[in-house]
Amino acid sequence: MSYLKLILKNPFRNKTRGLLAIVGIAIGIMVIVALGMVTGGLKASTTSTLKAGAAEVSVMQTGAGNYGSGRINESRVTELMDISGVKETAGMLRATNTSTSESSATAVSGTSTGTGTTSTSGVPGGFAGFSVTGMDPEKLSLAGIENIDGALYSNESTNEVIIGKTASTNLDKKVGDTINLFGKDFTITGIYETGSFITDAGAFMSLSTLQNLTNNDNQVSNIAVKIDENANATEVGKAIETAYPTELSTTTAASMAGRMNNALNTIDTANWAISLLAIIIGGVGVVNTMVMSVFERTREIGVLKAVGWKEKRILGMILGESVVLTLIAAVAGTIVAVIGVVALLSVYFSGTIEPSFAPDIFIRAFLVAFVVGIIGGLYPAYRASQLSPTEALRYE
């Protein structure tokens, strides 16, 4: 039998112990790959979200707990044009539909609460968190909506709406279909795609229409601000807050990106910590497996040394067996992680978050597996290489 075949075959002489070692290491690799794929997908979605809107500054009511929950007098939309550096403004009213049941009905229905939030039922596929935004159609570019399959709704029409690509998929709706929102039937005139998993999961209609439906006359929840080419978003935001110190607060796309990146970096750090933990736990498991293997093959190793095998050759064989175990575990863990993440995201986040298949995710997993193999096999390999042929042959 060749040297390579010996290395590939030896780890499975005791199939139960070899399988347990593989399973233990595979679990750690699975977690590393799964976290990497989900984190990478979140990063891509976050980047798309931040790039989706043309507005560099978002204005909201001071002290508003949730994005879009506050209310601002619509007159401020025009007044902000007087702030230095402001090029264009647009008022937006956000209303959120929530679903608590799944139905085969073809409409989203609900009753307005006066705050823009409704309790709905009959949402196909159990699609929850359906967001509706009221905005003048000529201002939609400030929300990142430029590519539309179909046509925009009319500002004068009270029964037209456009929905995002994700919403279209989840609600099984296409251009020309009708959808019932807040107890009123709307015709879908177009389907838009911004690349933002948040925006693409909702719908847009005329601002005045949504104001009437939710009893928010002359009110908006946010004001999107496009700044002049040479203006600074942070300075413009401060100027707005200074002009309306107790009423308005602002956030910029850059600051939002910073907060999101910090959160994602925390996840990355956790992933590296898990990688280190996998190396430690996996290494202990491999040490145990390989030490037992060496003990059971003491006489065999003695024979090999007696026929002329050098210490380096023995050392290489045991290390090779250890690495074979961990690399098989890496393959198994990676396959399970890919299948699991793809299935999970397709069921719970269909069309919103796509798993990342970046090469560095898989390189990290196999690198961790290789390191575990080397660390776990180093002591048993050294012990085997130092065995005296005479003592080994007398071992019972």
Secondary structure as the mmCIF struct_conf table of DSSP 4:
data_model
#
loop_
_struct_conf.conf_type_id
_struct_conf.id
_struct_conf.beg_label_comp_id
_struct_conf.beg_label_asym_id
_struct_conf.beg_label_seq_id
_struct_conf.end_label_comp_id
_struct_conf.end_label_asym_id
_struct_conf.end_label_seq_id
HELX_RH_AL_P HELX_RH_AL_P1 TYR A 3 LYS A 9
HELX_RH_3T_P HELX_RH_3T_P1 ASN A 10 PHE A 12
BEND BEND1 ARG A 13 ASN A 14
HELX_RH_AL_P HELX_RH_AL_P2 LYS A 15 ALA A 52
BEND BEND2 ALA A 54 ALA A 54
BEND BEND3 GLU A 56 GLU A 56
STRN STRN1 VAL A 57 GLN A 61
TURN_TY1_P TURN_TY1_P1 THR A 62 GLY A 63
BEND BEND4 GLY A 65 ASN A 66
TURN_TY1_P TURN_TY1_P2 TYR A 67 SER A 69
BEND BEND5 GLY A 70 GLY A 70
STRN STRN2 ILE A 72 ASN A 73
TURN_TY1_P TURN_TY1_P3 GLU A 74 GLU A 74
HELX_RH_AL_P HELX_RH_AL_P3 SER A 75 GLU A 79
HELX_RH_3T_P HELX_RH_3T_P2 LEU A 80 ASP A 82
BEND BEND6 ILE A 83 ILE A 83
TURN_TY1_P TURN_TY1_P4 SER A 84 GLY A 85
STRN STRN3 VAL A 86 SER A 99
BEND BEND7 SER A 101 SER A 101
STRN STRN4 GLU A 102 SER A 103
BEND BEND8 SER A 104 SER A 104
BEND BEND9 THR A 106 THR A 106
STRN STRN5 SER A 109 SER A 112
BEND BEND10 GLY A 114 GLY A 116
STRN STRN6 THR A 117 SER A 121
STRN STRN7 VAL A 123 PRO A 124
TURN_TY1_P TURN_TY1_P5 GLY A 125 GLY A 126
STRN STRN8 PHE A 130 GLY A 134
HELX_RH_3T_P HELX_RH_3T_P3 PRO A 137 ALA A 143
TURN_TY1_P TURN_TY1_P6 GLY A 144 GLY A 144
STRN STRN9 ILE A 148 GLY A 150
HELX_LH_PP_P HELX_LH_PP_P1 LEU A 152 SER A 154
BEND BEND11 ASN A 155 GLU A 156
BEND BEND12 THR A 158 ASN A 159
STRN STRN10 GLU A 160 GLY A 164
HELX_RH_AL_P HELX_RH_AL_P4 LYS A 165 LEU A 171
TURN_TY1_P TURN_TY1_P7 ASP A 172 ASP A 172
TURN_TY1_P TURN_TY1_P8 VAL A 175 GLY A 176
STRN STRN11 THR A 178 LEU A 181
TURN_TY1_P TURN_TY1_P9 PHE A 182 GLY A 183
STRN STRN12 LYS A 184 TYR A 192
BEND BEND13 GLY A 195 GLY A 195
TURN_TY1_P TURN_TY1_P10 PHE A 197 ILE A 198
HELX_RH_3T_P HELX_RH_3T_P4 THR A 199 ALA A 201
BEND BEND14 GLY A 202 GLY A 202
STRN STRN13 ALA A 203 MET A 205
HELX_RH_AL_P HELX_RH_AL_P5 LEU A 207 LEU A 213
TURN_TY1_P TURN_TY1_P11 THR A 214 ASN A 215
TURN_TY1_P TURN_TY1_P12 ASP A 217 ASN A 218
STRN STRN14 GLN A 219 VAL A 220
BEND BEND15 SER A 221 SER A 221
STRN STRN15 ASN A 222 ILE A 227
HELX_LH_PP_P HELX_LH_PP_P2 ASP A 228 ASP A 228
TURN_TY1_P TURN_TY1_P13 GLU A 229 ASN A 230
HELX_RH_AL_P HELX_RH_AL_P6 ALA A 233 ALA A 243
BEND BEND16 TYR A 244 TYR A 244
TURN_TY1_P TURN_TY1_P14 PRO A 245 GLU A 247
STRN STRN16 LEU A 248 THR A 252
HELX_RH_AL_P HELX_RH_AL_P7 ALA A 253 GLU A 296
TURN_TY1_P TURN_TY1_P15 ARG A 297 ARG A 297
HELX_RH_AL_P HELX_RH_AL_P8 THR A 298 ALA A 306
TURN_TY1_P TURN_TY1_P16 VAL A 307 GLY A 308
HELX_RH_AL_P HELX_RH_AL_P9 GLU A 311 TYR A 348
BEND BEND17 PHE A 349 PHE A 349
TURN_TY1_P TURN_TY1_P17 SER A 350 THR A 352
HELX_LH_PP_P HELX_LH_PP_P3 GLU A 354 SER A 356
HELX_RH_AL_P HELX_RH_AL_P10 PRO A 359 SER A 385
TURN_TY1_P TURN_TY1_P18 GLN A 386 GLN A 386
HELX_RH_AL_P HELX_RH_AL_P11 PRO A 389 LEU A 393
TURN_TY1_P TURN_TY1_P19 ARG A 394 ARG A 394
#
